Amino acid sequence: MFNYLLKYARRKTDPISLLQQLTKGSSEYRTLVHVGAHLGQERTNYESKGYQKILWIEGSEEIHAKLADSLRQHDGPAEHSTACALLSDRDGEEIGLRCFSNNGMSNSIFAPAEQLTSRWPTVKETGEIEMQRSVSLDRLLANTPFANDCDVLVVDVQGAELLVLKGGLTTLSRVKAVVCEVSTVPYYEGGVLFKELNQFMESHGFHAMSTPRRHGDMLFMPKAAQSKLAA
């Protein structure tokens, strides 16, 4: 019961802040890959937590161009790089990325479910679909410095999180923490829900460090790291 209450108390804490809290600001956490970058809004938060090398992966060519331009103008302490890639569990599949009206923030390979339109009624599909050939996370990172040097993996891809993780098993075996967007109700048709994603993470040695909200980011850490964590 105490463990549940502790996790419940953490549920609204920013996962990157929670990671820093649990690891007492350990210097082991300095490189980060963020899948589903959008415009890199989290850059200041990452830099404030001491991350020094950050790779932003964005599936939309249009949004990626804006992201890259924004980062070129960003004057911060970290080294930023970007990749335009639509990640999935398989390589070379033709996949359509559905575009949404909130400047692409809700772009997804899945159609919106009723819960999305009722909770955010102003967020609509634009009707535009960007076609991309999929690539797995492991293949994308293979020829980058992040192949062997990724401390934290962030995955925020509007329901396709499990597909990204299934395509990154080698990466998952090496990272020290994962931050993943999760939902307990379906906001996208076919999008993964918390129960299935949590089962997958546990099968690969990761535990959720908080209880889930209806929709939001969660921190997962390897079971082997549990004994080293601060309360």
Secondary structure, DSSP 4 states (H G I P E B T S, - for coil): -HHHHHHHHTTTS-HHHHHHHHTTT-TT--EEEEES-TT-TTHHHHHHTT--EEEEEES-HHHHHHHHHHHHT---SSEEEEEE-EE-SSSS-EEEEEEETTTTTT-BSSPBPHHHHHHSTT--EEEEEEEEEEE-HHHHHTTSGGGS--SEEEE--TT-HHHHHHTTHHHHHH-SEEEEEEESS-SBTT---HHHHHHHHHHTTEEESS---SEEEEEEEEGGGGGG---
